[in-house]
């Protein structure tokens, strides 16, 4: 899956010690290695592994 900044993604697997709930939609803010940094609610930007994200739309 090729993600780009601005893509809308969905969290498809639970993350330990994360405020992000499974099924949440987020916007990709940056991409670094195996992580995407996403905008999520009141939290400015959080890192999430690419392996637990599914692209919803651009």
CHARMM-style PDB file with segment names, atoms N, HN, CA, C and O in Angstrom:
ATOM      1  N   UNK     1       0.853  -1.177   0.000  1.00  0.00      PROA
ATOM      2  CA  UNK     1       0.000   0.000   0.000  1.00  0.00      PROA
ATOM      3  C   UNK     1       0.894   1.234   0.000  1.00  0.00      PROA
ATOM      4  O   UNK     1       1.759   1.387   0.863  1.00  0.00      PROA
ATOM      5  N   UNK     2       0.681   2.090  -0.955  1.00  0.00      PROA
ATOM      6  HN  UNK     2      -0.021   1.966  -1.655  1.00  0.00      PROA
ATOM      7  CA  UNK     2       1.470   3.316  -1.064  1.00  0.00      PROA
ATOM      8  C   UNK     2       0.678   4.479  -0.478  1.00  0.00      PROA
ATOM      9  O   UNK     2      -0.267   4.970  -1.096  1.00  0.00      PROA
ATOM     10  N   UNK     3       1.061   4.909   0.697  1.00  0.00      PROA
ATOM     11  HN  UNK     3       1.828   4.510   1.199  1.00  0.00      PROA
ATOM     12  CA  UNK     3       0.386   6.027   1.351  1.00  0.00      PROA
ATOM     13  C   UNK     3       1.085   7.331   1.002  1.00  0.00      PROA
ATOM     14  O   UNK     3       2.296   7.370   0.781  1.00  0.00      PROA
ATOM     15  N   UNK     4       0.294   8.396   0.956  1.00  0.00      PROA
ATOM     16  HN  UNK     4      -0.689   8.365   1.135  1.00  0.00      PROA
ATOM     17  CA  UNK     4       0.820   9.728   0.686  1.00  0.00      PROA
ATOM     18  C   UNK     4       0.277  10.697   1.724  1.00  0.00      PROA
ATOM     19  O   UNK     4      -0.774  10.465   2.321  1.00  0.00      PROA
ATOM     20  N   UNK     5       1.003  11.775   1.927  1.00  0.00      PROA
ATOM     21  HN  UNK     5       1.857  11.963   1.442  1.00  0.00      PROA
ATOM     22  CA  UNK     5       0.538  12.824   2.828  1.00  0.00      PROA
ATOM     23  C   UNK     5      -0.814  13.326   2.330  1.00  0.00      PROA
ATOM     24  O   UNK     5      -0.982  13.598   1.142  1.00  0.00      PROA
ATOM     25  N   UNK     6      -1.768  13.447   3.235  1.00  0.00      PROA
ATOM     26  HN  UNK     6      -1.632  13.226   4.201  1.00  0.00      PROA
ATOM     27  CA  UNK     6      -3.111  13.892   2.884  1.00  0.00      PROA
ATOM     28  C   UNK     6      -4.112  12.762   2.732  1.00  0.00      PROA
ATOM     29  O   UNK     6      -5.318  13.007   2.732  1.00  0.00      PROA
ATOM     30  N   UNK     7      -3.633  11.518   2.600  1.00  0.00      PROA
ATOM     31  HN  UNK     7      -2.653  11.320   2.600  1.00  0.00      PROA
ATOM     32  CA  UNK     7      -4.539  10.369   2.510  1.00  0.00      PROA
ATOM     33  C   UNK     7      -5.341  10.232   3.803  1.00  0.00      PROA
ATOM     34  O   UNK     7      -4.861  10.572   4.884  1.00  0.00      PROA
ATOM     35  N   UNK     8      -6.557   9.733   3.676  1.00  0.00      PROA
ATOM     36  HN  UNK     8      -6.946   9.456   2.798  1.00  0.00      PROA
ATOM     37  CA  UNK     8      -7.367   9.392   4.842  1.00  0.00      PROA
ATOM     38  C   UNK     8      -7.229   7.886   5.043  1.00  0.00      PROA
ATOM     39  O   UNK     8      -7.446   7.103   4.118  1.00  0.00      PROA
ATOM     40  N   UNK     9      -6.865   7.492   6.261  1.00  0.00      PROA
ATOM     41  HN  UNK     9      -6.688   8.128   7.012  1.00  0.00      PROA
ATOM     42  CA  UNK     9      -6.635   6.082   6.568  1.00  0.00      PROA
ATOM     43  C   UNK     9      -7.500   5.654   7.748  1.00  0.00      PROA
ATOM     44  O   UNK     9      -7.972   6.481   8.528  1.00  0.00      PROA
ATOM     45  N   UNK    10      -7.695   4.344   7.860  1.00  0.00      PROA
ATOM     46  HN  UNK    10      -7.311   3.673   7.227  1.00  0.00      PROA
ATOM     47  CA  UNK    10      -8.454   3.762   8.967  1.00  0.00      PROA
ATOM     48  C   UNK    10      -7.533   2.834   9.750  1.00  0.00      PROA
ATOM     49  O   UNK    10      -6.752   2.085   9.163  1.00  0.00      PROA
ATOM     50  N   UNK    11      -7.627   2.883  11.068  1.00  0.00      PROA
ATOM     51  HN  UNK    11      -8.262   3.492  11.545  1.00  0.00      PROA
ATOM     52  CA  UNK    11      -6.873   1.968  11.920  1.00  0.00      PROA
ATOM     53  C   UNK    11      -7.608   0.632  11.935  1.00  0.00      PROA
ATOM     54  O   UNK    11      -8.749   0.561  12.392  1.00  0.00      PROA
ATOM     55  N   UNK    12      -6.965  -0.431  11.439  1.00  0.00      PROA
ATOM     56  HN  UNK    12      -6.038  -0.373  11.068  1.00  0.00      PROA
ATOM     57  CA  UNK    12      -7.641  -1.722  11.289  1.00  0.00      PROA
ATOM     58  C   UNK    12      -7.216  -2.758  12.328  1.00  0.00      PROA
ATOM     59  O   UNK    12      -7.737  -3.873  12.330  1.00  0.00      PROA
ATOM     60  N   UNK    13      -6.289  -2.414  13.200  1.00  0.00      PROA
ATOM     61  HN  UNK    13      -5.865  -1.508  13.199  1.00  0.00      PROA
ATOM     62  CA  UNK    13      -5.860  -3.323  14.269  1.00  0.00      PROA
ATOM     63  C   UNK    13      -5.602  -2.510  15.530  1.00  0.00      PROA
ATOM     64  O   UNK    13      -5.230  -1.339  15.463  1.00  0.00      PROA
ATOM     65  N   UNK    14      -5.804  -3.141  16.674  1.00  0.00      PROA
ATOM     66  HN  UNK    14      -6.107  -4.093  16.728  1.00  0.00      PROA
ATOM     67  CA  UNK    14      -5.612  -2.456  17.950  1.00  0.00      PROA
ATOM     68  C   UNK    14      -4.131  -2.189  18.204  1.00  0.00      PROA
ATOM     69  O   UNK    14      -3.276  -3.028  17.920  1.00  0.00      PROA
ATOM     70  N   UNK    15      -3.846  -1.009  18.743  1.00  0.00      PROA
ATOM     71  HN  UNK    15      -4.541  -0.327  18.974  1.00  0.00      PROA
ATOM     72  CA  UNK    15      -2.483  -0.647  19.133  1.00  0.00      PROA
ATOM     73  C   UNK    15      -2.392  -0.617  20.651  1.00  0.00      PROA
ATOM     74  O   UNK    15      -3.233  -0.011  21.315  1.00  0.00      PROA
ATOM     75  N   UNK    16      -1.380  -1.264  21.198  1.00  0.00      PROA
ATOM     76  HN  UNK    16      -0.697  -1.756  20.658  1.00  0.00      PROA
ATOM     77  CA  UNK    16      -1.159  -1.218  22.646  1.00  0.00      PROA
ATOM     78  C   UNK    16      -0.734   0.183  23.054  1.00  0.00      PROA
ATOM     79  O   UNK    16       0.014   0.842  22.332  1.00  0.00      PROA
ATOM     80  N   UNK    17      -1.202   0.635  24.196  1.00  0.00      PROA
ATOM     81  HN  UNK    17      -1.809   0.099  24.783  1.00  0.00      PROA
ATOM     82  CA  UNK    17      -0.809   1.938  24.761  1.00  0.00      PROA
ATOM     83  C   UNK    17      -1.057   3.101  23.803  1.00  0.00      PROA
ATOM     84  O   UNK    17      -0.243   4.022  23.725  1.00  0.00      PROA
ATOM     85  N   UNK    18      -2.167   3.069  23.078  1.00  0.00      PROA
ATOM     86  HN  UNK    18      -2.828   2.321  23.141  1.00  0.00      PROA
ATOM     87  CA  UNK    18      -2.489   4.140  22.138  1.00  0.00      PROA
ATOM     88  C   UNK    18      -3.874   4.706  22.437  1.00  0.00      PROA
ATOM     89  O   UNK    18      -4.780   3.978  22.841  1.00  0.00      PROA
ATOM     90  N   UNK    19      -4.025   6.001  22.234  1.00  0.00      PROA
ATOM     91  HN  UNK    19      -3.289   6.593  21.905  1.00  0.00      PROA
ATOM     92  CA  UNK    19      -5.324   6.649  22.410  1.00  0.00      PROA
ATOM     93  C   UNK    19      -6.218   6.457  21.188  1.00  0.00      PROA
ATOM     94  O   UNK    19      -7.411   6.754  21.241  1.00  0.00      PROA
ATOM     95  N   UNK    20      -5.657   5.967  20.101  1.00  0.00      PROA
ATOM     96  HN  UNK    20      -4.688   5.725  20.058  1.00  0.00      PROA
ATOM     97  CA  UNK    20      -6.410   5.805  18.858  1.00  0.00      PROA
ATOM     98  C   UNK    20      -7.209   4.506  18.907  1.00  0.00      PROA
ATOM     99  O   UNK    20      -6.658   3.440  19.180  1.00  0.00      PROA
ATOM    100  N   UNK    21      -8.510   4.602  18.642  1.00  0.00      PROA
ATOM    101  HN  UNK    21      -8.958   5.468  18.420  1.00  0.00      PROA
ATOM    102  CA  UNK    21      -9.390   3.439  18.673  1.00  0.00      PROA
ATOM    103  C   UNK    21      -9.439   2.760  17.307  1.00  0.00      PROA
ATOM    104  O   UNK    21      -9.366   3.423  16.272  1.00  0.00      PROA
ATOM    105  N   UNK    22      -9.564   1.435  17.313  1.00  0.00      PROA
ATOM    106  HN  UNK    22      -9.623   0.896  18.154  1.00  0.00      PROA
ATOM    107  CA  UNK    22      -9.716   0.677  16.076  1.00  0.00      PROA
ATOM    108  C   UNK    22     -10.935   1.199  15.315  1.00  0.00      PROA
ATOM    109  O   UNK    22     -11.985   1.436  15.911  1.00  0.00      PROA
ATOM    110  N   UNK    23     -10.796   1.375  14.006  1.00  0.00      PROA
ATOM    111  HN  UNK    23      -9.942   1.182  13.522  1.00  0.00      PROA
ATOM    112  CA  UNK    23     -11.874   1.898  13.171  1.00  0.00      PROA
ATOM    113  C   UNK    23     -11.821   3.399  12.985  1.00  0.00      PROA
ATOM    114  O   UNK    23     -12.588   3.949  12.195  1.00  0.00      PROA
ATOM    115  N   UNK    24     -10.930   4.073  13.696  1.00  0.00      PROA
ATOM    116  HN  UNK    24     -10.307   3.626  14.338  1.00  0.00      PROA
ATOM    117  CA  UNK    24     -10.815   5.530  13.580  1.00  0.00      PROA
ATOM    118  C   UNK    24     -10.247   5.926  12.221  1.00  0.00      PROA
ATOM    119  O   UNK    24      -9.378   5.249  11.670  1.00  0.00      PROA
ATOM    120  N   UNK    25     -10.757   7.037  11.693  1.00  0.00      PROA
ATOM    121  HN  UNK    25     -11.463   7.587  12.140  1.00  0.00      PROA
ATOM    122  CA  UNK    25     -10.231   7.601  10.455  1.00  0.00      PROA
ATOM    123  C   UNK    25      -9.338   8.777  10.800  1.00  0.00      PROA
ATOM    124  O   UNK    25      -9.659   9.588  11.669  1.00  0.00      PROA
ATOM    125  N   UNK    26      -8.195   8.857  10.097  1.00  0.00      PROA
ATOM    126  HN  UNK    26      -7.935   8.198   9.391  1.00  0.00      PROA
ATOM    127  CA  UNK    26      -7.204   9.897  10.366  1.00  0.00      PROA
ATOM    128  C   UNK    26      -6.603  10.365   9.054  1.00  0.00      PROA
ATOM    129  O   UNK    26      -6.684   9.671   8.041  1.00  0.00      PROA
ATOM    130  N   UNK    27      -5.998  11.550   9.076  1.00  0.00      PROA
ATOM    131  HN  UNK    27      -5.932  12.114   9.899  1.00  0.00      PROA
ATOM    132  CA  UNK    27      -5.301  12.076   7.906  1.00  0.00      PROA
ATOM    133  C   UNK    27      -3.802  11.901   8.094  1.00  0.00      PROA
ATOM    134  O   UNK    27      -3.263  12.197   9.160  1.00  0.00      PROA
ATOM    135  N   UNK    28      -3.125  11.414   7.042  1.00  0.00      PROA
ATOM    136  HN  UNK    28      -3.563  11.174   6.175  1.00  0.00      PROA
ATOM    137  CA  UNK    28      -1.677  11.240   7.089  1.00  0.00      PROA
ATOM    138  C   UNK    28      -1.007  12.611   7.010  1.00  0.00      PROA
ATOM    139  O   UNK    28      -1.235  13.372   6.069  1.00  0.00      PROA
ATOM    140  N   UNK    29      -0.176  12.917   8.013  1.00  0.00      PROA
ATOM    141  HN  UNK    29       0.009  12.300   8.778  1.00  0.00      PROA
ATOM    142  CA  UNK    29       0.532  14.195   8.073  1.00  0.00      PROA
ATOM    143  C   UNK    29       1.961  14.074   7.560  1.00  0.00      PROA
ATOM    144  O   UNK    29       2.497  15.022   6.987  1.00  0.00      PROA
ATOM    145  N   UNK    30       2.583  12.909   7.762  1.00  0.00      PROA
ATOM    146  HN  UNK    30       2.147  12.139   8.227  1.00  0.00      PROA
ATOM    147  CA  UNK    30       3.969  12.693   7.345  1.00  0.00      PROA
ATOM    148  C   UNK    30       4.217  11.190   7.304  1.00  0.00      PROA
ATOM    149  O   UNK    30       3.498  10.412   7.931  1.00  0.00      PROA
ATOM    150  N   UNK    31       5.236  10.797   6.562  1.00  0.00      PROA
ATOM    151  HN  UNK    31       5.820  11.429   6.052  1.00  0.00      PROA
ATOM    152  CA  UNK    31       5.601   9.392   6.458  1.00  0.00      PROA
ATOM    153  C   UNK    31       7.098   9.282   6.707  1.00  0.00      PROA
ATOM    154  O   UNK    31       7.895  10.005   6.110  1.00  0.00      PROA
ATOM    155  N   UNK    32       7.470   8.364   7.601  1.00  0.00      PROA
ATOM    156  HN  UNK    32       6.823   7.777   8.086  1.00  0.00      PROA
ATOM    157  CA  UNK    32       8.879   8.187   7.944  1.00  0.00      PROA
ATOM    158  C   UNK    32       9.159   6.705   8.160  1.00  0.00      PROA
ATOM    159  O   UNK    32       8.710   6.123   9.147  1.00  0.00      PROA
ATOM    160  N   UNK    33       9.893   6.100   7.248  1.00  0.00      PROA
ATOM    161  HN  UNK    33      10.257   6.573   6.446  1.00  0.00      PROA
ATOM    162  CA  UNK    33      10.211   4.679   7.376  1.00  0.00      PROA
ATOM    163  C   UNK    33       8.963   3.824   7.383  1.00  0.00      PROA
ATOM    164  O   UNK    33       8.176   3.863   6.437  1.00  0.00      PROA
ATOM    165  N   UNK    34       8.772   3.047   8.446  1.00  0.00      PROA
ATOM    166  HN  UNK    34       9.412   3.015   9.214  1.00  0.00      PROA
ATOM    167  CA  UNK    34       7.607   2.161   8.561  1.00  0.00      PROA
ATOM    168  C   UNK    34       6.446   2.793   9.314  1.00  0.00      PROA
ATOM    169  O   UNK    34       5.452   2.121   9.592  1.00  0.00      PROA
ATOM    170  N   UNK    35       6.556   4.069   9.645  1.00  0.00      PROA
ATOM    171  HN  UNK    35       7.363   4.615   9.419  1.00  0.00      PROA
ATOM    172  CA  UNK    35       5.510   4.764  10.401  1.00  0.00      PROA
ATOM    173  C   UNK    35       4.858   5.870   9.583  1.00  0.00      PROA
ATOM    174  O   UNK    35       5.488   6.491   8.727  1.00  0.00      PROA
ATOM    175  N   UNK    36       3.591   6.098   9.868  1.00  0.00      PROA
ATOM    176  HN  UNK    36       3.079   5.594  10.563  1.00  0.00      PROA
ATOM    177  CA  UNK    36       2.878   7.272   9.374  1.00  0.00      PROA
ATOM    178  C   UNK    36       2.573   8.138  10.579  1.00  0.00      PROA
ATOM    179  O   UNK    36       2.188   7.629  11.632  1.00  0.00      PROA
ATOM    180  N   UNK    37       2.738   9.411  10.437  1.00  0.00      PROA
ATOM    181  HN  UNK    37       3.050   9.824   9.582  1.00  0.00      PROA
ATOM    182  CA  UNK    37       2.345  10.353  11.479  1.00  0.00      PROA
ATOM    183  C   UNK    37       0.985  10.871  11.062  1.00  0.00      PROA
ATOM    184  O   UNK    37       0.821  11.374   9.950  1.00  0.00      PROA
ATOM    185  N   UNK    38       0.000  10.750  11.954  1.00  0.00      PROA
ATOM    186  HN  UNK    38       0.132  10.341  12.857  1.00  0.00      PROA
ATOM    187  CA  UNK    38      -1.380  11.076  11.599  1.00  0.00      PROA
ATOM    188  C   UNK    38      -1.958  12.133  12.527  1.00  0.00      PROA
ATOM    189  O   UNK    38      -1.574  12.246  13.691  1.00  0.00      PROA
ATOM    190  N   UNK    39      -2.895  12.906  11.979  1.00  0.00      PROA
ATOM    191  HN  UNK    39      -3.207  12.814  11.033  1.00  0.00      PROA
ATOM    192  CA  UNK    39      -3.690  13.824  12.794  1.00  0.00      PROA
ATOM    193  C   UNK    39      -4.816  13.011  13.403  1.00  0.00      PROA
ATOM    194  O   UNK    39      -5.488  12.259  12.698  1.00  0.00      PROA
ATOM    195  N   UNK    40      -5.036  13.155  14.726  1.00  0.00      PROA
ATOM    196  HN  UNK    40      -4.490  13.767  15.299  1.00  0.00      PROA
ATOM    197  CA  UNK    40      -6.108  12.413  15.383  1.00  0.00      PROA
ATOM    198  C   UNK    40      -6.723  13.258  16.480  1.00  0.00      PROA
ATOM    199  O   UNK    40      -6.078  13.524  17.494  1.00  0.00      PROA
ATOM    200  N   UNK    41      -7.961  13.681  16.292  1.00  0.00      PROA
ATOM    201  HN  UNK    41      -8.485  13.465  15.468  1.00  0.00      PROA
ATOM    202  CA  UNK    41      -8.718  14.412  17.316  1.00  0.00      PROA
ATOM    203  C   UNK    41      -7.958  15.559  17.936  1.00  0.00      PROA
ATOM    204  O   UNK    41      -7.363  16.373  17.231  1.00  0.00      PROA
ATOM    205  N   UNK    42      -7.976  15.627  19.266  1.00  0.00      PROA
ATOM    206  HN  UNK    42      -8.459  14.966  19.839  1.00  0.00      PROA
ATOM    207  CA  UNK    42      -7.304  16.705  19.984  1.00  0.00      PROA
ATOM    208  C   UNK    42      -5.798  16.516  20.049  1.00  0.00      PROA
ATOM    209  O   UNK    42      -5.077  17.412  20.487  1.00  0.00      PROA
ATOM    210  N   UNK    43      -5.323  15.364  19.618  1.00  0.00      PROA
ATOM    211  HN  UNK    43      -5.909  14.637  19.262  1.00  0.00      PROA
ATOM    212  CA  UNK    43      -3.893  15.090  19.633  1.00  0.00      PROA
ATOM    213  C   UNK    43      -3.317  15.573  18.315  1.00  0.00      PROA
ATOM    214  O   UNK    43      -3.808  15.211  17.246  1.00  0.00      PROA
ATOM    215  N   UNK    44      -2.291  16.377  18.391  1.00  0.00      PROA
ATOM    216  HN  UNK    44      -1.892  16.670  19.260  1.00  0.00      PROA
ATOM    217  CA  UNK    44      -1.781  17.019  17.185  1.00  0.00      PROA
ATOM    218  C   UNK    44      -1.348  15.996  16.136  1.00  0.00      PROA
ATOM    219  O   UNK    44      -2.009  15.853  15.107  1.00  0.00      PROA
ATOM    220  N   UNK    45      -0.258  15.292  16.379  1.00  0.00      PROA
ATOM    221  HN  UNK    45       0.279  15.409  17.214  1.00  0.00      PROA
ATOM    222  CA  UNK    45       0.223  14.299  15.426  1.00  0.00      PROA
ATOM    223  C   UNK    45       0.767  13.106  16.212  1.00  0.00      PROA
ATOM    224  O   UNK    45       1.538  13.272  17.157  1.00  0.00      PROA
ATOM    225  N   UNK    46       0.358  11.907  15.811  1.00  0.00      PROA
ATOM    226  HN  UNK    46      -0.269  11.772  15.043  1.00  0.00      PROA
ATOM    227  CA  UNK    46       0.809  10.689  16.484  1.00  0.00      PROA
ATOM    228  C   UNK    46       1.397   9.715  15.466  1.00  0.00      PROA
ATOM    229  O   UNK    46       0.915   9.647  14.335  1.00  0.00      PROA
ATOM    230  N   UNK    47       2.444   8.947  15.850  1.00  0.00      PROA
ATOM    231  HN  UNK    47       2.835   9.002  16.769  1.00  0.00      PROA
ATOM    232  CA  UNK    47       3.001   7.942  14.941  1.00  0.00      PROA
ATOM    233  C   UNK    47       2.194   6.644  15.000  1.00  0.00      PROA
ATOM    234  O   UNK    47       1.785   6.204  16.074  1.00  0.00      PROA
ATOM    235  N   UNK    48       1.973   6.040  13.835  1.00  0.00      PROA
ATOM    236  HN  UNK    48       2.306   6.398  12.962  1.00  0.00      PROA
ATOM    237  CA  UNK    48       1.246   4.776  13.739  1.00  0.00      PROA
ATOM    238  C   UNK    48       1.972   3.906  12.711  1.00  0.00      PROA
ATOM    239  O   UNK    48       2.321   4.401  11.640  1.00  0.00      PROA
ATOM    240  N   UNK    49       2.209   2.619  13.007  1.00  0.00      PROA
ATOM    241  HN  UNK    49       1.926   2.217  13.878  1.00  0.00      PROA
ATOM    242  CA  UNK    49       2.845   1.733  12.022  1.00  0.00      PROA
ATOM    243  C   UNK    49       1.975   1.588  10.770  1.00  0.00      PROA
ATOM    244  O   UNK    49       0.754   1.469  10.872  1.00  0.00      PROA
ATOM    245  N   UNK    50       2.598   1.597   9.599  1.00  0.00      PROA
ATOM    246  HN  UNK    50       3.590   1.693   9.515  1.00  0.00      PROA
ATOM    247  CA  UNK    50       1.861   1.446   8.340  1.00  0.00      PROA
ATOM    248  C   UNK    50       1.086   0.133   8.284  1.00  0.00      PROA
ATOM    249  O   UNK    50       0.053   0.048   7.620  1.00  0.00      PROA
ATOM    250  N   UNK    51       1.581  -0.888   8.978  1.00  0.00      PROA
ATOM    251  HN  UNK    51       2.420  -0.818   9.518  1.00  0.00      PROA
ATOM    252  CA  UNK    51       0.973  -2.221   8.904  1.00  0.00      PROA
ATOM    253  C   UNK    51      -0.429  -2.290   9.482  1.00  0.00      PROA
ATOM    254  O   UNK    51      -1.154  -3.244   9.198  1.00  0.00      PROA
ATOM    255  N   UNK    52      -0.836  -1.315  10.281  1.00  0.00      PROA
ATOM    256  HN  UNK    52      -0.247  -0.541  10.512  1.00  0.00      PROA
ATOM    257  CA  UNK    52      -2.180  -1.341  10.885  1.00  0.00      PROA
ATOM    258  C   UNK    52      -3.112  -0.304  10.257  1.00  0.00      PROA
ATOM    259  O   UNK    52      -4.184  -0.018  10.791  1.00  0.00      PROA
ATOM    260  N   UNK    53      -2.694   0.255   9.120  1.00  0.00      PROA
ATOM    261  HN  UNK    53      -1.824   0.023   8.686  1.00  0.00      PROA
ATOM    262  CA  UNK    53      -3.501   1.274   8.447  1.00  0.00      PROA
ATOM    263  C   UNK    53      -4.035   0.766   7.119  1.00  0.00      PROA
ATOM    264  O   UNK    53      -3.365   0.015   6.410  1.00  0.00      PROA
ATOM    265  N   UNK    54      -5.246   1.184   6.792  1.00  0.00      PROA
ATOM    266  HN  UNK    54      -5.791   1.794   7.368  1.00  0.00      PROA
ATOM    267  CA  UNK    54      -5.866   0.879   5.501  1.00  0.00      PROA
ATOM    268  C   UNK    54      -6.281   2.205   4.885  1.00  0.00      PROA
ATOM    269  O   UNK    54      -6.952   3.011   5.530  1.00  0.00      PROA
ATOM    270  N   UNK    55      -5.884   2.434   3.637  1.00  0.00      PROA
ATOM    271  HN  UNK    55      -5.339   1.780   3.113  1.00  0.00      PROA
ATOM    272  CA  UNK    55      -6.247   3.671   2.950  1.00  0.00      PROA
ATOM    273  C   UNK    55      -7.747   3.665   2.665  1.00  0.00      PROA
ATOM    274  O   UNK    55      -8.272   2.709   2.094  1.00  0.00      PROA
ATOM    275  N   UNK    56      -8.435   4.741   3.067  1.00  0.00      PROA
ATOM    276  HN  UNK    56      -8.008   5.517   3.530  1.00  0.00      PROA
ATOM    277  CA  UNK    56      -9.876   4.853   2.844  1.00  0.00      PROA
ATOM    278  C   UNK    56     -10.132   5.662   1.578  1.00  0.00      PROA
ATOM    279  O   UNK    56     -10.851   5.213   0.685  1.00  0.00      PROA
ATOM    280  N   UNK    57      -9.553   6.840   1.500  1.00  0.00      PROA
ATOM    281  HN  UNK    57      -8.969   7.205   2.225  1.00  0.00      PROA
ATOM    282  CA  UNK    57      -9.603   7.650   0.283  1.00  0.00      PROA
ATOM    283  C   UNK    57      -8.595   8.771   0.361  1.00  0.00      PROA
ATOM    284  O   UNK    57      -8.036   9.047   1.422  1.00  0.00      PROA
ATOM    285  N   UNK    58      -8.367   9.412  -0.762  1.00  0.00      PROA
ATOM    286  HN  UNK    58      -8.821   9.188  -1.624  1.00  0.00      PROA
ATOM    287  CA  UNK    58      -7.389  10.503  -0.865  1.00  0.00      PROA
ATOM    288  C   UNK    58      -8.129  11.790  -0.846  1.00  0.00      PROA
ATOM    289  OT1 UNK    58      -7.517  12.855  -0.921  1.00  0.00      PROA
TER     290      UNK     58
END
